[in-house]
Amino acid sequence: MARSSLRPALRALVVLALSFAALPALAQTYGPARHPTRYLYVDPPPPVRPVMVVHTPTPPPPPRQVVVVQTHTVHPPTPVVVEPPTPSLQTRWFLGAGFGGLALLDGDRSAVPAYTLELGLAVDSVELALHADLAPSFTESDALYTVGAAFRYRFLPDARVHPRMGVGLESLFRNPEGAETARAFAATGELGIDLDVPTTFGALSLGLDTRIHRGLAGDESARVTALSFGAHFALRFE
C-alpha cells in the first residue's frame, strides 16, 4: 500500500526534473523568453482655453436735452360787444306829373279832365309830397284847382311794386268866370300803387292813384266833395 501511494509522487518529481533539464535546450532553440509589448496610453489633459476678456466700451450717455417750458397765463379775451350798425335813412327827391279825371260827388258827377303835378321828399318808406290838381274845365263857366301837402306811406320797401296810402290837407280854389275866386280848406285821403323801374339816376315810378277831396271850411261854392283819379309817373333821384 505504501509503495503504491509513493509512485505518483515519484513520477511527478521525475517530470519536474526533466523539465528543468530541458529548459536550456528550449532557451537555445526559441531564444530568450519574450514578453509582450505593453503600451501605456495617457490621455493628455484638455488644453486650457484662453479666456478672452473683451472689454466693450461703455457707450457715452445720450446728450441731455434741456427743455425750457415757459408758462403763460392766458387771460380770456374781453368780450367785445358789437353794436349792430344803425341803418342809414335812404332819402330820395321825386318829381312827378299825372293825368286823369275829377268828378264832384255832391252834385253833377260827370268827370272832367284834370292834371296833377307833385314834388316831394321820400325818407325810406315815408313821403312828404306837395301836389297841385288842376281842372280848367270843371264846369262850363269855372275852373277848380287845389294846392296841398300829403303824408304817404309806401309798403314793401324791398319790392318793385309798392302799394301806398296817405292823408293830407289842401286849399280848394274855385274860379267862376267873371266872379271872385272862392276858397275852402279841405282834407284829402288817397290810395295808389307804384311800380319802380331802376334807372341810372334812381328809379322811374309808374302808378295809378285816386284821391278824395273833402271841403271842411271856407266859401260855400268851394266847399265841395270831389274825387280825382288817374295815372302818373315820377322821377325818383337817389
Backbone as JSON, one array per atom type, in Angstrom:
{
  "sequence": "MARSSLRPALRALVVLALSFAALPALAQTYGPARHPTRYLYVDPPPPVRPVMVVHTPTPPPPPRQVVVVQTHTVHPPTPVVVEPPTPSLQTRWFLGAGFGGLALLDGDRSAVPAYTLELGLAVDSVELALHADLAPSFTESDALYTVGAAFRYRFLPDARVHPRMGVGLESLFRNPEGAETARAFAATGELGIDLDVPTTFGALSLGLDTRIHRGLAGDESARVTALSFGAHFALRFE",
  "N": [[0.8, -1.19, 0.0], [1.95, 1.21, 0.79], [3.91, 1.55, -1.12], [2.46, 1.84, -3.46], [1.26, 4.33, -3.07], [3.38, 6.08, -3.17], [4.29, 6.11, -5.74], [3.0, 7.9, -7.62], [3.94, 10.35, -6.69], [6.65, 10.1, -7.08], [6.75, 9.97, -9.86], [5.95, 12.53, -10.5], [8.06, 14.04, -9.5], [10.1, 13.16, -11.19], [9.2, 14.11, -13.69], [9.31, 16.79, -13.22], [12.01, 17.18, -12.84], [13.03, 16.5, -15.32], [11.91, 18.53, -16.8], [13.18, 20.9, -15.9], [15.74, 20.17, -16.8], [15.47, 20.29, -19.49], [15.12, 23.0, -20.06], [17.42, 24.69, -20.75], [17.97, 23.78, -23.37], [15.61, 24.48, -24.71], [15.74, 27.13, -24.41], [17.86, 27.83, -26.01], [16.85, 27.04, -28.43], [14.44, 28.6, -28.92], [15.24, 31.02, -28.11], [15.6, 33.8, -25.83], [13.07, 34.27, -23.48], [10.28, 36.04, -24.52], [8.55, 38.91, -23.69], [5.31, 40.33, -24.02], [4.79, 43.5, -25.71], [3.9, 46.23, -23.97], [1.72, 48.94, -24.04], [1.29, 52.19, -22.84], [-1.18, 54.27, -22.6], [-1.69, 57.53, -22.2], [-4.05, 59.87, -21.59], [-3.87, 63.1, -22.65], [-4.26, 66.04, -20.71], [-7.13, 68.14, -21.24], [-6.73, 70.91, -23.46], [-5.99, 74.06, -22.15], [-8.24, 76.47, -22.53], [-7.81, 79.69, -23.63], [-8.98, 82.4, -21.86], [-10.67, 84.98, -23.16], [-11.06, 88.18, -22.48], [-13.24, 90.49, -23.35], [-13.46, 93.79, -23.55], [-16.08, 95.7, -23.73], [-16.62, 98.89, -24.83], [-18.18, 101.24, -22.81], [-21.07, 102.82, -23.9], [-21.29, 106.32, -24.46], [-23.3, 108.36, -22.39], [-26.54, 109.41, -23.57], [-26.93, 112.65, -25.02], [-28.14, 115.17, -22.95], [-31.21, 116.68, -23.22], [-32.27, 119.81, -22.8], [-35.23, 121.03, -21.94], [-36.97, 123.86, -22.12], [-39.58, 125.06, -20.49], [-41.99, 127.32, -20.83], [-44.32, 129.04, -19.13], [-47.39, 130.6, -19.61], [-49.75, 132.84, -18.59], [-52.94, 132.68, -19.57], [-55.27, 134.92, -20.33], [-58.71, 135.21, -20.55], [-60.19, 136.64, -23.43], [-61.48, 139.91, -23.45], [-64.87, 140.23, -23.75], [-66.21, 141.57, -26.67], [-68.56, 143.82, -27.36], [-70.5, 144.11, -30.01], [-72.17, 146.48, -31.56], [-75.06, 146.44, -33.5], [-74.99, 147.81, -36.75], [-76.37, 150.98, -37.24], [-79.02, 151.38, -39.3], [-78.81, 153.41, -42.11], [-80.75, 156.19, -43.11], [-82.57, 156.26, -46.09], [-82.83, 158.62, -48.48], [-84.8, 160.28, -50.92], [-85.45, 162.48, -53.56], [-88.3, 163.39, -55.41], [-90.02, 163.98, -58.45], [-93.0, 164.53, -60.16], [-95.75, 163.93, -62.46], [-99.16, 163.81, -63.64], [-102.13, 162.52, -65.23], [-105.67, 162.55, -65.46], [-108.94, 162.29, -64.24], [-111.56, 164.34, -62.76], [-114.22, 164.47, -60.52], [-117.31, 165.72, -59.21], [-118.8, 164.76, -56.13], [-121.04, 165.54, -54.78], [-122.91, 166.67, -56.44], [-123.35, 167.32, -59.79], [-122.07, 164.5, -61.24], [-120.44, 164.08, -63.34], [-117.31, 163.51, -64.91], [-114.41, 165.49, -65.42], [-111.52, 166.38, -67.39], [-108.37, 166.34, -65.68], [-105.32, 167.54, -64.31], [-102.2, 166.73, -62.75], [-99.56, 167.78, -60.65], [-96.56, 167.17, -58.82], [-94.22, 167.42, -56.13], [-91.75, 166.11, -54.05], [-90.31, 164.62, -51.03], [-88.81, 161.66, -50.11], [-88.28, 159.59, -47.38], [-86.92, 156.72, -46.62], [-89.62, 154.71, -46.35], [-91.52, 156.63, -46.02], [-93.19, 159.46, -47.22], [-93.26, 162.92, -48.05], [-95.26, 165.0, -49.78], [-95.83, 167.66, -52.0], [-98.54, 168.79, -53.78], [-100.47, 169.62, -56.68], [-103.62, 169.98, -58.14], [-105.36, 170.43, -61.13], [-108.23, 171.39, -62.76], [-109.19, 172.71, -65.5], [-111.57, 172.94, -66.91], [-113.76, 172.66, -65.14], [-116.48, 173.21, -64.77], [-118.86, 174.52, -67.13], [-118.42, 177.18, -66.83], [-116.46, 177.72, -64.96], [-113.33, 177.02, -63.21], [-111.5, 174.55, -61.32], [-109.09, 174.11, -58.92], [-106.5, 172.71, -56.85], [-104.21, 173.02, -54.09], [-101.91, 171.48, -52.08], [-100.6, 169.49, -49.33], [-99.32, 166.24, -48.51], [-98.95, 163.36, -46.48], [-97.48, 160.26, -47.05], [-97.35, 156.69, -47.11], [-95.34, 154.15, -48.27], [-95.63, 150.8, -48.99], [-93.91, 147.61, -48.75], [-90.9, 147.95, -49.05], [-88.63, 146.67, -50.14], [-89.43, 145.64, -52.51], [-90.49, 145.91, -55.95], [-92.98, 146.72, -56.6], [-95.18, 148.88, -55.06], [-97.69, 149.3, -52.89], [-99.52, 152.12, -51.69], [-100.58, 154.6, -49.33], [-102.16, 157.59, -48.1], [-102.62, 160.7, -46.3], [-103.76, 164.11, -46.16], [-103.72, 167.75, -46.24], [-105.3, 170.55, -47.84], [-105.86, 173.37, -50.01], [-108.77, 174.49, -51.6], [-109.64, 175.92, -54.65], [-112.0, 177.69, -56.38], [-112.81, 179.05, -59.36], [-114.94, 180.97, -60.7], [-116.1, 182.12, -63.86], [-115.88, 185.54, -64.45], [-116.39, 186.17, -61.79], [-115.61, 186.46, -58.28], [-112.91, 184.56, -56.92], [-113.53, 181.61, -55.13], [-112.65, 180.19, -52.0], [-111.62, 177.33, -50.07], [-110.98, 175.22, -47.22], [-109.65, 171.99, -47.09], [-109.63, 168.42, -46.5], [-107.73, 165.55, -47.41], [-107.63, 162.22, -48.69], [-105.88, 159.36, -49.88], [-105.24, 156.63, -52.12], [-103.07, 154.34, -53.73], [-100.89, 152.76, -56.16], [-97.58, 151.87, -57.0], [-95.08, 151.27, -59.45], [-91.72, 150.67, -59.51], [-89.08, 151.32, -61.63], [-85.77, 150.57, -62.01], [-83.19, 152.96, -62.68], [-80.38, 154.81, -64.04], [-80.11, 157.1, -62.53], [-81.72, 156.66, -60.36], [-84.82, 155.82, -59.95], [-87.63, 155.17, -62.04], [-90.89, 155.83, -61.52], [-94.02, 154.43, -62.02], [-97.54, 154.65, -61.89], [-100.88, 154.23, -60.48], [-103.51, 156.12, -59.06], [-105.9, 157.36, -56.67], [-107.74, 160.07, -55.29], [-109.52, 161.59, -52.7], [-111.28, 164.58, -52.08], [-112.27, 166.62, -49.55], [-114.13, 169.28, -48.67], [-113.86, 171.36, -45.85], [-114.08, 173.85, -44.56], [-114.75, 177.3, -45.36], [-115.57, 179.22, -48.32], [-118.83, 178.64, -49.51], [-119.3, 177.82, -52.13], [-116.93, 176.72, -52.87], [-116.57, 174.73, -51.09], [-116.62, 171.73, -51.57], [-117.17, 168.24, -52.32], [-115.03, 166.13, -53.89], [-113.68, 163.8, -56.28], [-110.68, 162.67, -57.46], [-108.78, 160.96, -59.97], [-106.45, 158.89, -61.7], [-103.55, 158.31, -63.81], [-100.01, 158.31, -63.22], [-96.59, 159.45, -63.32], [-93.29, 159.43, -61.95], [-90.1, 160.78, -61.3], [-87.55, 159.52, -59.46], [-84.94, 160.49, -57.54], [-81.82, 159.44, -56.34]],
  "CA": [[0.0, 0.0, 0.0], [2.82, 2.38, 0.88], [4.62, 1.73, -2.4], [1.53, 2.36, -4.47], [0.99, 5.74, -2.84], [4.55, 6.89, -3.46], [4.56, 6.12, -7.18], [2.65, 9.15, -8.28], [4.79, 11.45, -6.26], [7.92, 9.96, -7.73], [6.56, 10.34, -11.26], [5.89, 13.99, -10.58], [9.38, 14.57, -9.3], [10.87, 12.88, -12.4], [8.75, 15.02, -14.74], [9.77, 18.12, -12.89], [13.44, 17.23, -13.07], [13.26, 16.53, -16.75], [11.52, 19.85, -17.31], [14.26, 21.85, -15.63], [16.88, 19.82, -17.61], [15.22, 20.68, -20.88], [14.99, 24.44, -20.19], [18.46, 25.33, -21.55], [17.81, 23.48, -24.79], [14.49, 25.26, -25.23], [16.16, 28.54, -24.48], [18.67, 27.99, -27.2], [16.01, 26.87, -29.63], [13.48, 29.68, -29.09], [15.77, 32.29, -27.65], [15.09, 34.21, -24.53], [11.59, 34.45, -23.41], [9.81, 37.39, -24.9], [7.33, 39.4, -23.02], [4.56, 41.21, -24.96], [4.98, 44.95, -25.51], [2.74, 46.89, -23.35], [1.67, 50.38, -24.32], [0.56, 52.98, -21.83], [-1.84, 55.44, -23.22], [-2.04, 58.58, -21.21], [-4.84, 60.96, -22.2], [-3.39, 64.43, -22.18], [-5.35, 66.89, -20.2], [-7.67, 69.05, -22.3], [-5.98, 72.19, -23.5], [-6.62, 75.17, -21.41], [-8.7, 77.51, -23.47], [-7.56, 81.03, -23.06], [-10.18, 83.22, -21.61], [-10.51, 86.31, -23.74], [-11.93, 89.17, -21.85], [-13.49, 91.57, -24.3], [-13.98, 94.96, -22.86], [-16.95, 96.52, -24.58], [-16.64, 100.25, -24.27], [-19.49, 101.72, -22.37], [-21.45, 103.98, -24.75], [-21.48, 107.55, -23.68], [-24.73, 108.65, -22.15], [-27.11, 110.33, -24.58], [-26.9, 114.06, -24.57], [-29.33, 115.63, -22.26], [-31.95, 117.78, -23.86], [-32.85, 120.72, -21.81], [-36.49, 121.57, -22.43], [-37.38, 125.03, -21.34], [-41.04, 125.19, -20.52], [-42.43, 128.65, -20.42], [-45.75, 129.09, -18.82], [-48.02, 131.89, -19.82], [-51.1, 132.94, -18.07], [-53.84, 133.07, -20.64], [-56.45, 135.6, -19.84], [-59.79, 135.19, -21.56], [-60.37, 137.96, -24.04], [-62.63, 140.7, -23.0], [-65.92, 140.19, -24.79], [-66.45, 142.82, -27.39], [-69.97, 143.97, -27.7], [-70.61, 144.77, -31.31], [-73.5, 147.03, -31.77], [-75.46, 146.36, -34.91], [-74.94, 149.13, -37.38], [-77.64, 151.69, -37.36], [-79.31, 151.56, -40.72], [-78.91, 154.8, -42.53], [-82.0, 156.53, -43.79], [-82.43, 156.47, -47.53], [-83.66, 159.76, -48.89], [-84.95, 160.49, -52.36], [-86.33, 163.52, -54.07], [-89.05, 162.93, -56.58], [-90.79, 164.98, -59.21], [-93.9, 163.75, -60.98], [-96.91, 164.54, -63.11], [-100.17, 162.82, -63.96], [-103.32, 162.93, -65.97], [-106.81, 161.72, -65.13], [-110.22, 162.99, -64.23], [-112.04, 164.84, -61.47], [-115.68, 164.47, -60.54], [-117.98, 166.12, -57.97], [-119.59, 163.7, -55.53], [-122.24, 166.09, -54.17], [-123.66, 167.4, -57.45], [-123.18, 166.69, -61.09], [-120.96, 163.58, -61.05], [-119.69, 163.88, -64.57], [-115.88, 163.75, -64.72], [-113.75, 166.38, -66.36], [-110.07, 166.14, -67.36], [-107.62, 167.01, -64.61], [-103.87, 167.34, -64.37], [-101.58, 166.7, -61.42], [-98.13, 167.98, -60.51], [-96.15, 166.95, -57.43], [-92.81, 167.48, -55.76], [-91.72, 165.56, -52.69], [-89.12, 164.02, -50.42], [-89.08, 160.34, -49.53], [-87.31, 159.1, -46.4], [-87.27, 155.31, -46.55], [-90.96, 154.43, -46.88], [-92.41, 157.76, -45.72], [-93.06, 160.53, -48.19], [-93.96, 164.19, -47.91], [-95.45, 165.45, -51.16], [-96.61, 168.85, -52.33], [-99.21, 168.47, -55.03], [-101.44, 170.57, -57.22], [-104.56, 169.42, -59.12], [-105.96, 171.49, -61.94], [-109.3, 171.01, -63.68], [-109.54, 174.01, -66.12], [-112.96, 172.93, -67.4], [-114.51, 172.0, -64.1], [-117.84, 173.37, -65.31], [-118.82, 175.32, -68.35], [-118.09, 178.57, -66.58], [-115.41, 177.94, -63.95], [-112.25, 176.03, -63.06], [-111.23, 174.14, -59.94], [-107.74, 173.61, -58.72], [-106.14, 172.52, -55.43], [-102.8, 173.03, -53.72], [-101.87, 170.92, -50.73], [-99.48, 168.62, -48.91], [-99.81, 164.95, -48.02], [-98.01, 162.35, -45.97], [-97.78, 158.96, -47.63], [-96.52, 155.55, -46.7], [-95.22, 153.14, -49.33], [-95.4, 149.48, -48.44], [-92.97, 146.7, -49.43], [-89.76, 148.77, -49.49], [-87.65, 145.9, -50.9], [-90.03, 145.14, -53.75], [-90.62, 146.92, -57.01], [-94.37, 147.19, -56.6], [-95.41, 149.48, -53.74], [-98.97, 149.93, -52.55], [-99.3, 153.29, -50.84], [-101.75, 155.33, -48.86], [-101.74, 158.83, -47.47], [-103.61, 161.72, -45.9], [-103.18, 165.44, -46.26], [-104.55, 168.96, -46.18], [-105.13, 171.36, -49.05], [-106.77, 174.5, -50.27], [-109.56, 174.38, -52.83], [-109.91, 177.21, -55.3], [-112.98, 177.61, -57.46], [-112.7, 180.34, -60.05], [-116.01, 181.15, -61.69], [-115.83, 183.16, -64.87], [-116.49, 186.83, -64.17], [-116.73, 186.32, -60.37], [-114.47, 186.35, -57.37], [-112.48, 183.18, -56.64], [-113.94, 181.08, -53.82], [-111.6, 179.36, -51.38], [-112.07, 176.44, -49.0], [-109.97, 174.36, -46.59], [-110.13, 170.61, -47.31], [-108.8, 167.27, -46.13], [-107.63, 164.58, -48.51], [-107.18, 160.85, -48.45], [-105.52, 158.79, -51.19], [-104.76, 155.27, -52.27], [-102.41, 154.17, -55.02], [-99.91, 151.69, -56.31], [-96.46, 152.32, -57.83], [-94.11, 150.31, -59.96], [-90.43, 151.33, -59.65], [-88.17, 150.76, -62.62], [-84.44, 151.14, -61.71], [-82.51, 153.73, -63.71], [-79.04, 155.23, -63.63], [-80.2, 158.18, -61.55], [-82.57, 156.26, -59.25], [-85.92, 154.97, -60.4], [-88.79, 155.75, -62.69], [-92.07, 155.27, -60.86], [-95.26, 154.49, -62.76], [-98.57, 154.2, -60.97], [-102.27, 154.64, -60.52], [-103.94, 156.59, -57.74], [-107.18, 158.07, -56.54], [-107.71, 160.95, -54.13], [-110.8, 162.22, -52.38], [-111.13, 165.93, -51.54], [-113.45, 166.94, -48.73], [-114.08, 170.63, -48.15], [-114.23, 171.45, -44.44], [-114.42, 175.23, -44.17], [-114.49, 178.28, -46.4], [-116.69, 179.64, -49.14], [-119.73, 177.52, -49.78], [-119.19, 177.33, -53.51], [-115.68, 175.96, -52.98], [-116.57, 173.64, -50.11], [-117.22, 170.63, -52.32], [-116.55, 166.91, -52.18], [-114.67, 165.72, -55.24], [-112.84, 162.61, -56.41], [-109.75, 162.71, -58.59], [-108.2, 159.65, -60.26], [-105.64, 158.94, -62.92], [-102.24, 157.66, -63.88], [-98.95, 159.28, -63.0], [-95.2, 158.97, -63.32], [-92.42, 160.26, -61.1], [-88.66, 160.53, -61.35], [-87.05, 159.44, -58.08], [-83.5, 160.68, -57.57], [-81.14, 159.0, -55.11]],
  "C": [[0.83, 1.22, 0.0], [3.52, 2.62, -0.42], [3.71, 2.29, -3.44], [1.23, 3.8, -4.29], [2.16, 6.61, -3.16], [4.8, 7.01, -4.95], [4.12, 7.41, -7.85], [3.53, 10.3, -7.88], [6.13, 11.37, -6.94], [7.81, 10.35, -9.18], [6.56, 11.84, -11.42], [7.23, 14.6, -10.41], [10.22, 14.34, -10.53], [10.48, 13.85, -13.49], [9.26, 16.42, -14.48], [11.23, 18.26, -13.15], [13.73, 17.29, -14.55], [12.9, 17.88, -17.33], [12.58, 20.87, -17.09], [15.46, 21.54, -16.48], [16.68, 20.26, -19.05], [15.13, 22.16, -21.08], [16.1, 25.08, -20.96], [18.3, 25.06, -23.01], [16.68, 24.28, -25.4], [14.87, 26.72, -25.36], [17.01, 28.77, -25.69], [17.81, 27.91, -28.45], [15.13, 28.09, -29.87], [14.0, 31.04, -28.64], [15.16, 32.67, -26.31], [13.57, 34.43, -24.58], [11.2, 35.91, -23.66], [8.53, 37.73, -24.17], [6.58, 40.33, -23.98], [4.75, 42.7, -24.61], [3.68, 45.55, -24.98], [2.82, 48.4, -23.61], [0.81, 51.05, -23.26], [0.02, 54.24, -22.5], [-2.25, 56.4, -22.11], [-2.81, 59.66, -21.94], [-4.33, 62.29, -21.7], [-4.57, 65.24, -21.63], [-5.87, 67.81, -21.29], [-6.93, 70.38, -22.26], [-6.79, 73.27, -22.75], [-6.98, 76.27, -22.43], [-8.46, 78.89, -22.86], [-8.88, 81.8, -22.93], [-9.9, 84.62, -22.14], [-11.55, 87.23, -23.1], [-12.05, 90.34, -22.82], [-14.14, 92.71, -23.53], [-14.8, 95.79, -23.86], [-16.99, 97.94, -24.02], [-18.06, 100.67, -23.92], [-19.9, 102.92, -23.22], [-21.67, 105.21, -23.88], [-22.98, 107.79, -23.47], [-25.27, 109.61, -23.19], [-27.09, 111.76, -24.07], [-28.24, 114.45, -23.95], [-29.95, 116.8, -23.01], [-32.62, 118.6, -22.78], [-34.08, 121.35, -22.43], [-36.9, 122.71, -21.51], [-38.88, 125.21, -21.52], [-41.4, 126.56, -19.97], [-43.93, 128.62, -20.21], [-46.25, 130.51, -18.98], [-49.42, 131.84, -19.24], [-52.0, 133.49, -19.15], [-55.08, 133.7, -20.01], [-57.54, 135.55, -20.9], [-59.99, 136.58, -22.13], [-61.61, 138.64, -23.52], [-63.7, 140.67, -24.09], [-66.17, 141.57, -25.37], [-67.91, 142.84, -27.8], [-70.05, 144.79, -28.98], [-72.05, 145.23, -31.48], [-73.87, 146.89, -33.24], [-75.46, 147.75, -35.53], [-76.32, 149.73, -37.51], [-77.94, 151.91, -38.84], [-79.49, 153.03, -41.06], [-80.23, 155.02, -43.28], [-81.73, 156.82, -45.26], [-83.41, 157.57, -47.95], [-83.65, 159.89, -50.41], [-85.84, 161.69, -52.59], [-87.08, 162.96, -55.27], [-89.87, 164.08, -57.15], [-91.67, 164.21, -60.17], [-95.04, 164.56, -61.56], [-97.88, 163.43, -63.45], [-101.34, 163.42, -64.72], [-104.44, 161.97, -65.62], [-108.09, 162.53, -65.21], [-110.58, 163.43, -62.83], [-113.56, 164.95, -61.58], [-116.19, 164.94, -59.19], [-118.81, 164.94, -57.45], [-120.88, 164.22, -54.9], [-123.04, 166.92, -55.16], [-123.6, 166.61, -58.74], [-121.93, 165.82, -61.06], [-120.2, 163.29, -62.34], [-118.23, 164.28, -64.34], [-115.35, 164.66, -65.81], [-112.26, 166.08, -66.32], [-109.39, 166.95, -66.26], [-106.15, 166.61, -64.74], [-103.3, 167.44, -62.95], [-100.08, 166.95, -61.55], [-97.76, 167.73, -59.04], [-94.63, 167.01, -57.3], [-92.71, 167.0, -54.32], [-90.37, 165.03, -52.29], [-89.54, 162.71, -49.77], [-87.93, 159.97, -48.6], [-87.71, 157.66, -46.08], [-88.67, 155.11, -47.15], [-91.95, 155.57, -46.66], [-92.14, 158.88, -46.71], [-93.84, 161.77, -47.74], [-94.04, 164.79, -49.3], [-96.27, 166.73, -51.18], [-97.24, 168.61, -53.7], [-100.18, 169.58, -55.41], [-102.27, 169.84, -58.26], [-105.24, 170.57, -59.84], [-106.99, 170.88, -62.88], [-109.78, 172.29, -64.35], [-110.97, 174.08, -66.63], [-113.83, 172.21, -66.4], [-116.01, 172.03, -64.41], [-117.72, 174.22, -66.56], [-118.31, 176.73, -68.11], [-117.0, 178.79, -65.55], [-114.42, 176.79, -63.95], [-112.07, 175.73, -61.59], [-109.8, 173.63, -59.88], [-107.44, 173.57, -57.22], [-104.63, 172.59, -55.27], [-102.73, 172.5, -52.3], [-100.62, 170.09, -50.48], [-100.07, 167.34, -48.34], [-98.65, 164.12, -47.51], [-98.45, 160.99, -46.52], [-96.86, 157.89, -47.02], [-96.55, 154.52, -47.82], [-94.86, 151.8, -48.68], [-94.4, 148.7, -49.3], [-91.74, 147.46, -49.95], [-88.74, 147.99, -50.32], [-88.19, 145.35, -52.21], [-90.04, 146.25, -54.79], [-92.03, 147.48, -57.09], [-94.69, 147.65, -55.18], [-96.84, 149.99, -53.63], [-98.7, 151.12, -51.62], [-100.64, 153.89, -50.43], [-101.26, 156.6, -48.16], [-102.92, 159.72, -47.13], [-102.94, 163.07, -46.0], [-104.21, 166.54, -46.1], [-104.27, 169.76, -47.43], [-106.1, 172.51, -49.06], [-107.45, 174.28, -51.6], [-109.82, 175.79, -53.37], [-110.89, 176.95, -56.44], [-113.07, 179.0, -58.08], [-113.8, 180.46, -61.11], [-115.65, 182.27, -62.67], [-116.6, 184.43, -64.53], [-116.87, 187.03, -62.72], [-115.47, 186.14, -59.54], [-114.18, 184.88, -57.07], [-112.89, 182.77, -55.24], [-112.85, 180.13, -53.31], [-112.23, 178.51, -50.27], [-110.88, 175.61, -48.5], [-110.5, 172.93, -46.64], [-109.12, 169.61, -46.77], [-108.82, 166.28, -47.27], [-107.22, 163.22, -47.96], [-106.93, 160.18, -49.79], [-105.04, 157.36, -51.04], [-104.11, 155.15, -53.64], [-101.47, 152.99, -55.01], [-98.86, 152.16, -57.3], [-95.62, 151.13, -58.27], [-92.81, 151.07, -60.21], [-89.57, 150.58, -60.64], [-86.8, 151.37, -62.38], [-83.85, 151.85, -62.93], [-81.13, 154.12, -63.2], [-79.09, 156.32, -62.57], [-81.04, 157.79, -60.34], [-83.64, 155.29, -59.71], [-86.96, 155.82, -61.1], [-90.02, 155.06, -62.13], [-93.3, 155.51, -61.72], [-96.38, 153.97, -61.86], [-99.95, 154.72, -61.28], [-102.65, 155.11, -59.13], [-105.32, 157.23, -57.83], [-107.13, 158.87, -55.25], [-109.1, 161.57, -53.95], [-110.52, 163.55, -51.71], [-112.43, 166.26, -50.78], [-113.29, 168.34, -48.15], [-114.61, 170.71, -46.73], [-114.7, 172.84, -44.04], [-114.08, 176.15, -45.31], [-115.75, 178.65, -47.14], [-117.52, 178.42, -49.53], [-119.57, 176.96, -51.17], [-117.93, 176.5, -53.71], [-115.64, 174.78, -52.02], [-117.29, 172.45, -50.72], [-116.54, 169.32, -51.92], [-116.31, 166.38, -53.59], [-113.75, 164.5, -55.18], [-111.99, 162.76, -57.65], [-109.1, 161.35, -58.75], [-107.38, 159.79, -61.52], [-104.36, 158.14, -62.8], [-101.16, 158.73, -63.72], [-97.6, 158.6, -63.2], [-94.4, 159.92, -62.45], [-90.97, 159.82, -61.3], [-88.14, 160.59, -59.92], [-85.52, 159.44, -58.13], [-82.87, 160.23, -56.24], [-80.09, 160.03, -54.7]]
}
